[in-house]
Amino acid sequence: MPGNYKNNYGELFLNYLPYQSFPYKLLWLTEGNIMLNRYEWKDKIDIIVNPEDEYYLSFFTKKWTREMTEKIFPPRSIRKEIKVTRKALCFLMRVKMNNLLNKHDFPLSMTEYLKLNGK
């Protein structure tokens, strides 16, 4: 698949934005499918690797159209949008209060986390 894989943005997306950016946190909570691959299945999974069918290939090689975007991220009603946003804001406020009460100086690296947890 085409793309620029030379740059490693791990520090930005793992240790900076989740701790410093309120809009990023809100995006994570309201549009989780943008950030994660989620797939629920029973018994077996059908996966296409290097698709040859033009329909599937277009999602990786062409600019997305409105129809393509809505296929992956279906539109929500205003009521649902408000509900999801309100729920995310309440969660972020609880986390913020918890962080204020249980102060952490900085995020841990994976090595430090494993060391603290005896792994």
C-alpha positions, 0 to 999 in steps of 0.5 A: 500500500502506498504511504509514508512510513518513514516517520514515527509519530509514536511519541506524539500519539502515545505520550503527548496528545493523550495527555496534553490535548483536550480536542484529541481526547474528545475525538478519541472518545466520540470517534473511537473508530478513527483511532482503533480497529474494532472488529467483532466476530464469531468463529472465523474472520474474512480479511482481504489483504492486498485487495484486487476488487476495485471497490475495496482497493479504492479505499486505499488508493483514492481520495475518499468520497462522501459515500465512502466516508459514510460507509465507514463512519455512518452519520449520526442524528443531532440527538445521538451526537449530543449524547455521545459528546456529553458522555465524553465530556463527563468522562473527561471531567471525571478523569481530570478530577481523578488526576488532580487528586492523584497527581502524576508528574509525567507519563511512563515509558513502556520500559518504566511501566514494565519495571514497576509492574515486575514484568 
